[in-house]
Structure formats: structure tokens, C-alpha cells
Amino acid sequence: MNKAEVLKRAHTLERISGVDLRGAVFQNEDLPGMIFDGVDFSAARFHACSLRESVFTDCNFTESVFEQVDISHAKFVGCQFRQAVLEGCVLSEATFDESVFQRAAFRDCRAEQADLIDCDFSGAALRGIALLECNVFSTRFEGADFTDADLSKSTLHELDLQETIFTRAVMRQMALSGCTLSNQTFAGQDLSETQFNEAELSGVDFSGCRMTMCNFSDAELVDVDFSGAQMRNTLFVGATIQKTRFVGATLPQSLWNNVLATDSDFAGAELSMSVFNRGSFQRCNFTGCDLQFADFSYAGLLDCRLDDVALNRTRFHRAVLDSEDIKRRPGAVERDDELFEAELRSA
């Protein structure tokens, strides 16, 4: 079967199997709603075509070129796109399952609500791609380059992203739950409302980032730099934090319940109205912090520096400290009457 015979079967839902279309050129020719199984499209060229709603299983697109192609709503299972080039393509609501894009190049492409499952994008050039509200699971991105990409609202679940490049990428409202992001640099980027819960973060640079309403619950943070970051309403519930810098960060109304923090520096941070209930802080520096209306009830603050902190109705109810002096400073609340009454009722 040749290219002309394949085109005659467009819109018929007939399964096209085992056809050799290596090097074929499809220009302004559409293949929508078709089913391809084991077809070899290697080194083929698609220009201004539509593959919309088509299904491709075990097809080979190695070194193929896609220019201004509509791939939306299509499904690819077990396909090979090694060193393929996709330029100006639309991949919205497409599904890629067990497909390989090693060293593929994407230019000016857009994908909204696409699914990438068990794929391999190792070494892929994804610079400037718009990957919005997409779901990505069990996929490899070693050496992949997302420079200047927009990944907003996408979910990347439990992925190893240590060797992935995110320079100047927009990463707002993402879910990076359980991902490993060690040694990444995001300095100055917009990561607002992104979820880092249960993530592994070692040696990460978030300095100067916009991170309002981010979530680091149950994450592991070691030698992370949040200096100067804007982090209003951020969650650190149950997180483990070691040797991490929050110097000059803006963290009002943040939540630190049950956190375990050691050897970390909060000097000059804005922590007003933040809650630290039952958190454990050892050898941490809070010098010059704004702690107005903060709540350290039931927290532990051992071998911590609390010089020149701003207090105003700051609660230390049953907090454990090396010295009780801070509980007697102006603006400190040593005993919270409501909590005390609740303790009596539950006794």
C-alpha cells in the first residue's frame, strides 16, 4: 500500500497495518480519525496536515518532520519519535503512551490537557513549548530542555527532574508532588501556587522566586535557598528542613505545623500571622524576624536565636525553649486562654 492508497482510506476508520511510508511527504493532506498499526513513517514530512483524532500504535516517526500539524485528540501508543522535529504543532488533548522522544526538537508547539504516560524525552529540546494543564506520569526527562517554556497547571508526578533544564520557565500552579528536583536553580522564576508536597529538594535555589501559596507539605528540604523569595500563605506542614536559608523571605500567614527544622536561617524573614504549632526547630536563626501574631503553641525552639524579633500577640503557649525570657517580652502571649480551657475540658 502506498501513500495515495492510504489517503483514499481517510475518514473510513479502516486499520492501516504494516505499511512502509518512509520518507513520504504529506503536504496539506489530512489523515484525521484514522487507525495506524506498525506503520513506518521514519523520515516522513508532514506540512500543514491534520492527524486529529487518529490512533497510532507501534508506529515509527524517527527523524520525521512535523510543521504546523494538528495532532490534537490523537493517540500514540508505543511510537518512536527519536530525533523528530515538531514545529508550530498543536498537540492539545493528545495522548502519548510508552512513546520515545529521545533528542526530539519541539519549536513553537502548544499542548493543552495532553497526557504523557511512561514516555522518554531524554535529551529532547522543548524550549518555549506551552505545556499547559497536562498530566505527566512515569516519564523520563534526563537532559530535556524546558528553557522559556510555560508549564502552568501541569501535573508531573513522582518524576526524577534532577537533570532537566527549567531556565526561565513559567511554572505557576503546577503539581510536582513526589518529584526529585535536587540541585535545580529556579532563582527569580514564577512558581506561584505550585505543589511540591513530598518532593525531594536538595541544593535547590529558589532565591527571589515568586512562590505565593506554594505547598511543601511532607517534603524533604536540604541546603535549599529561599532567600528573598515571596512566599505568602505557603505550607510546610510535616516537612523536614535542614540547613535551609529563608533570609529576608516574605512568609506571612505560612503554616509550619509538625515541621522538623534544623540548622536553618530565617534571619529578617517576614513571618507574621504564621502558625508553627507542634513544630520542632533546633539551631535555627530567627534574628530580626517579624513574628507579630505568629503562633508557636506547643512548638519546640531549642538552641535557636530570637534576637530583635518583632512580637505582637505572638503566642508561645506551652512552647519549649532553652529560656523562658521571650515569653515575658512585650507582645508575647505565654498562655493562650482558649487553648488552656480546651486542655481542661479534654483532661
Stockholm file with secondary structure:
# STOCKHOLM 1.0

chainA/1-347         MNKAEVLKRAHTLERISGVDLRGAVFQNEDLPGMIFDGVDFSAARFHACSLRESVFTDCNFTESVFEQVDISHAKFVGCQFRQAVLEGCVLSEATFDESVFQRAAFRDCRAEQADLIDCDFSGAALRGIALLECNVFSTRFEGADFTDADLSKSTLHELDLQETIFTRAVMRQMALSGCTLSNQTFAGQDLSETQFNEAELSGVDFSGCRMTMCNFSDAELVDVDFSGAQMRNTLFVGATIQKTRFVGATLPQSLWNNVLATDSDFAGAELSMSVFNRGSFQRCNFTGCDLQFADFSYAGLLDCRLDDVALNRTRFHRAVLDSEDIKRRPGAVERDDELFEAELRSA
#=GR chainA/1-347 SS CCHHHHHHTTTTTCEEESCBCTTCEEESCCCTTCEEESCBCTTCEEESCBCTTCEEESCBCTTCEEESCBCTTCEEESCBCTTCEEESCBCTTCEEESCBCTTCEEESCEEESCEEESCBCTTCBCTTCEEESCEEESCBCTTCBCTTCBCTTCEEESCBCTTCBCTTCBCTTCBCTTCBCTTCBCTTCBCTTCBCTTCEEESCBCTTCBCTTCBCTTCEEESCBCTTCBCTTCBCTTCEEESCBCTTCBCTTCBCTTCEEESCBCTTCBCTTCBCTTCEEESCBCTTCBCTTCBCTTCEEESCBCTTCBCSSEECTTCEESCSGGGGSTTEESSCHHHHHHHHHHC
#=GC SS_cons         CCHHHHHHTTTTTCEEESCBCTTCEEESCCCTTCEEESCBCTTCEEESCBCTTCEEESCBCTTCEEESCBCTTCEEESCBCTTCEEESCBCTTCEEESCBCTTCEEESCEEESCEEESCBCTTCBCTTCEEESCEEESCBCTTCBCTTCBCTTCEEESCBCTTCBCTTCBCTTCBCTTCBCTTCBCTTCBCTTCBCTTCEEESCBCTTCBCTTCBCTTCEEESCBCTTCBCTTCBCTTCEEESCBCTTCBCTTCBCTTCEEESCBCTTCBCTTCBCTTCEEESCBCTTCBCTTCBCTTCEEESCBCTTCBCSSEECTTCEESCSGGGGSTTEESSCHHHHHHHHHHC
//
